[in-house]
Amino acid sequence: MQRKKESGVRSSLIHDERGLSTVEYVILLILIAVAGIGLWSTFGETLSGKITNATSQVEGMGGN
């Protein structure tokens, strides 16, 4: 009797899909966050250097 009950519970857990879409959205959000962090670390320094260079050039045009 106990084994039959355990088997029924296990079967119902395997076929329960109520929280599945939430888990999929969390996984998607994590992947997007990891990609964003990777892109920022790759291009962040380059972008920062270009902004600093552009700022220096604009300040140099002031002609004090």
PAGU-213961 format. One line per field, with one value per residue (C-alpha): residue number from 1; residue in three letters; x, z, y. Coordinates in steps of 0.001 Angstrom, whole numbers, plus 500000, padded with zeros to 6 digits. Each point is the difference from the previous one (the first is absolute). Layout:
N
nr NUM,...
rest Ala,...
x X,...
z Z,...
y Y,...
//
This chain:
64
nr 1,2,3,4,5,6,7,8,9,10,11,12,13,14,15,16,17,18,19,20,21,22,23,24,25,26,27,28,29,30,31,32,33,34,35,36,37,38,39,40,41,42,43,44,45,46,47,48,49,50,51,52,53,54,55,56,57,58,59,60,61,62,63,64
rest Met,Gln,Arg,Lys,Lys,Glu,Ser,Gly,Val,Arg,Ser,Ser,Leu,Ile,His,Asp,Glu,Arg,Gly,Leu,Ser,Thr,Val,Glu,Tyr,Val,Ile,Leu,Leu,Ile,Leu,Ile,Ala,Val,Ala,Gly,Ile,Gly,Leu,Trp,Ser,Thr,Phe,Gly,Glu,Thr,Leu,Ser,Gly,Lys,Ile,Thr,Asn,Ala,Thr,Ser,Gln,Val,Glu,Gly,Met,Gly,Gly,Asn
x 500000,502806,501920,496890,499463,503648,499753,496841,501600,503123,497883,497935,503166,501491,496888,499343,500760,498521,503324,501727,499481,501300,503152,500472,499688,502517,502468,499498,500528,503208,501296,499238,501750,503086,500125,499660,502783,502207,499396,500590,503289,501079,498988,499831,503654,500110,496916,501360,503254,498174,497830,503069,501760,496971,499692,503665,499585,496917,501775,502984,497721,499233,503031,500720
z 500000,500942,496756,497945,501745,499466,496341,499610,501632,497852,496862,500854,500636,496681,498061,501930,497666,502015,500869,496760,498204,503014,500051,496270,500444,502862,497879,497114,502336,501339,496466,499019,503135,499344,496378,501118,502541,497408,497441,502558,501101,496379,498613,503179,500098,496279,500242,503047,498168,496994,502180,501862,496681,498590,503167,499785,496364,500761,502923,497711,497595,502698,499018,503351
y 500000,502420,499320,500619,503339,501032,499048,502089,503029,499678,499660,503060,502045,498952,501013,503245,502928,502878,501653,499098,503305,501931,497907,500559,503775,499959,498039,502437,502962,498471,499401,503602,501280,497861,501179,503628,499652,498314,502734,502735,498483,499565,503385,502105,500922,500757,502188,501793,500729,501400,502246,501281,500682,501825,502076,501000,501021,502101,501684,500702,501861,502595,502075,501635
//
